[in-house]
Amino acid sequence: MYKNEQKSGSTSPGTGTQATTPAKEGTGSGSKTDNKSNDKFEYQKEGNYVTYTAKGDNAFQEVKDGNTEVWKATDANSYSSKVEVDLMNNQPKVVTVHLDNTTKLFEKKSDDKSWQEIDTSKVNPRSLNIKYQHESYFCTNVVQCTTRTFTAKTGFAFKLVYELIDKKTRSEIWKTDKESEYALKVVVEGGNKLTIYIGSGGSTKVFKKGSDDIWTEDTAASIKSCDTGNSEGTKTCVELSLKATAATDEFDYNKAGQALSHLPPKISTVLNLLKLEKMEI
């Protein structure tokens, strides 16, 4: 599904699209056979993610789904050098058009005919399956040894993280309905440890998978960050119980006579909540 415009004005068969180069005479067939590389573009498929990369003087001028126009360049300065297609059931679901310094994304609507641009100037929350093995239109997917990292792309964030068990069953690990708590990165280590990075403030939630295959949060390993509201920026929040009788990694403890001192908090730490408990001094 690409349209290819060439300096010679010639045409190549397309998966419902054609690709164009700066000759400005775009023509192309509407066939659906663009499933391999040729002299005009490179074709690559990983899982359900297809990438078309223009070669040489070729560039993509138009993207069509059959006879339906998905995207078309307004002029020769807005041609695309790369188009990505996210498939669902082997049919195009989301198209990403790469321009000079930005991207345009188009999603096929539920009527299975019309296409609508996704507004990436705002946050679009998505659900993440940690078993998914390939890149998608809303996140990258990078594997190093036994660690898999999902990073949300511009305009997207994670609102739900789950593990797909089978086609009908999934295990929900974490979710939020608050935009301020959307995650931008999820790291899976060895299949039994999961770290969710909340927003850009440094908060994390750590989950571990038990022998019963149930995911539970490791609250001791999770980090909650706080906005200090000044130039010091974001710090890590800790809870302070007035029953504390010793220093910790987060704060110092000092007792002089009847006066207790738990401050100041250590570097990058701010006390978020005082637990008031009955105590004797």
Residue pairs with C-beta under 8 A, 6 or more apart in sequence:
1 14
1 15
1 16
1 17
1 32
1 34
1 63
1 64
1 65
1 66
1 70
1 85
1 92
1 95
2 14
2 15
2 17
2 18
2 19
2 28
2 34
2 41
2 52
2 60
2 62
2 63
2 83
3 14
3 17
3 18
3 19
3 20
3 26
3 28
3 60
3 61
3 62
3 63
3 64
4 11
4 12
4 14
4 18
4 19
4 20
4 21
4 26
4 28
4 40
4 41
4 54
4 58
4 60
4 61
5 18
5 19
5 20
5 21
5 22
5 23
5 24
5 25
5 26
5 27
5 28
5 58
5 59
5 61
5 79
6 20
6 21
6 23
6 25
6 40
6 57
6 58
7 21
7 22
7 23
7 57
8 23
9 23
9 25
9 27
10 27
11 18
11 27
11 28
11 29
12 18
12 19
12 28
12 29
12 34
12 38
12 40
13 29
13 31
13 33
13 34
14 28
14 29
14 30
14 31
14 32
14 33
14 34
14 64
15 31
15 32
15 33
15 34
15 35
16 30
16 31
16 32
16 34
16 64
16 65
16 66
16 67
17 28
17 34
17 60
17 62
17 63
17 64
17 65
17 70
17 83
18 26
18 27
18 28
18 29
18 61
18 62
18 64
19 28
19 40
19 41
19 52
19 54
19 58
19 59
19 60
19 61
20 26
20 28
20 58
20 59
20 60
20 61
20 62
20 73
20 79
21 54
21 56
21 57
21 58
21 59
21 79
22 57
22 59
22 76
22 79
23 57
24 76
26 61
26 62
28 62
30 64
30 66
30 67
32 66
34 43
34 52
35 43
35 45
36 43
37 43
37 44
39 55
39 56
40 54
40 55
40 56
40 58
41 52
41 53
41 54
41 55
41 58
41 60
42 51
42 52
42 53
42 55
43 50
43 51
43 52
44 50
44 51
44 53
45 51
46 134
46 135
47 133
47 134
47 135
48 86
48 87
48 88
48 134
48 136
49 84
49 85
49 86
49 87
49 134
49 135
49 136
50 84
50 85
50 86
50 87
51 82
51 83
51 84
51 85
52 60
52 82
52 83
52 84
52 85
53 81
53 82
54 60
54 80
54 81
54 82
59 79
59 80
59 81
60 73
60 79
60 80
60 81
60 82
60 83
60 97
61 72
61 73
61 79
61 80
62 69
62 71
62 72
62 73
63 69
63 70
63 71
63 72
63 83
63 95
63 97
63 106
64 70
65 92
65 95
65 108
65 115
68 113
68 114
68 115
70 95
70 106
70 115
71 95
71 97
71 104
71 106
73 79
73 80
78 99
80 97
80 98
80 99
81 98
82 98
83 95
83 96
83 97
83 98
84 95
84 96
84 98
84 137
85 92
85 94
85 95
85 96
86 92
86 93
86 94
86 95
86 96
86 136
86 137
87 93
91 108
92 108
93 107
93 108
94 105
94 106
94 107
94 108
94 118
94 137
95 105
95 106
95 115
96 103
96 104
96 105
96 137
97 103
97 104
97 105
97 106
103 120
103 154
104 117
105 117
105 118
105 120
105 137
105 155
106 115
106 116
106 117
106 118
107 115
107 116
107 117
107 118
108 114
108 115
109 115
109 116
118 124
118 155
119 155
120 154
120 155
120 156
121 155
122 155
123 155
123 156
123 157
123 179
123 182
124 138
124 155
124 156
124 157
125 156
125 157
125 158
125 159
125 160
125 179
125 182
126 138
126 139
126 152
126 156
126 157
126 158
126 159
127 158
127 159
127 160
127 161
127 162
128 139
128 150
128 158
128 160
128 161
128 162
128 186
129 162
129 163
129 164
129 170
130 148
130 150
130 161
130 162
130 163
130 173
130 186
130 188
130 194
131 163
131 164
132 141
132 164
133 141
134 141
135 141
137 153
138 152
138 153
138 156
139 150
139 151
139 152
139 153
139 156
139 158
140 149
140 150
140 151
140 153
141 148
141 149
141 150
142 148
142 149
142 151
143 149
146 189
146 190
146 191
147 187
147 188
147 189
147 190
148 187
148 188
149 185
149 186
149 187
149 188
150 158
150 185
150 186
150 187
150 188
151 184
151 185
152 158
152 183
152 184
152 185
157 179
157 182
157 183
157 184
158 182
158 183
158 184
158 186
158 196
159 175
159 176
159 177
159 182
159 183
160 172
160 174
160 175
160 176
161 172
161 173
161 174
161 175
161 183
161 186
161 194
161 196
162 170
162 171
162 172
162 173
163 170
163 171
163 173
163 215
164 170
165 171
171 213
171 214
171 215
173 194
173 207
173 215
174 183
174 196
174 205
174 207
174 217
176 182
180 199
181 198
181 199
182 198
182 199
183 196
183 197
183 198
183 199
184 197
184 198
184 199
184 200
185 196
185 197
186 194
186 195
186 196
186 197
187 194
187 195
187 197
188 194
189 195
191 209
192 208
192 209
193 206
193 207
193 208
193 209
194 206
194 207
194 208
194 209
194 215
195 204
195 205
195 206
195 207
196 204
196 205
196 206
196 207
197 203
197 204
198 204
198 205
198 225
201 225
201 227
201 234
202 223
202 225
202 234
202 236
203 223
203 224
203 225
204 222
204 223
205 217
205 222
206 217
206 218
206 221
206 222
207 215
207 216
207 217
207 218
208 215
208 216
208 218
209 215
210 216
223 236
224 236
224 237
224 272
225 234
225 235
225 236
225 237
226 234
226 235
226 236
226 237
226 270
226 272
227 233
227 234
228 234
228 235
228 270
235 265
235 268
235 269
235 270
236 250
236 268
236 269
236 270
237 269
237 270
237 271
237 272
237 273
238 248
238 250
238 251
238 265
238 269
238 270
238 271
238 272
239 271
239 272
239 273
239 275
240 251
240 262
240 271
240 273
240 274
240 275
241 275
241 277
242 260
242 274
242 275
242 276
242 277
242 279
243 275
243 277
243 279
244 253
244 262
245 253
245 255
246 253
247 253
249 266
250 265
250 266
250 269
251 262
251 263
251 264
251 265
251 266
251 269
251 271
252 261
252 262
252 263
252 264
252 266
253 260
253 261
253 262
254 260
254 261
254 262
255 261
258 281
260 281
262 271
263 271
265 271
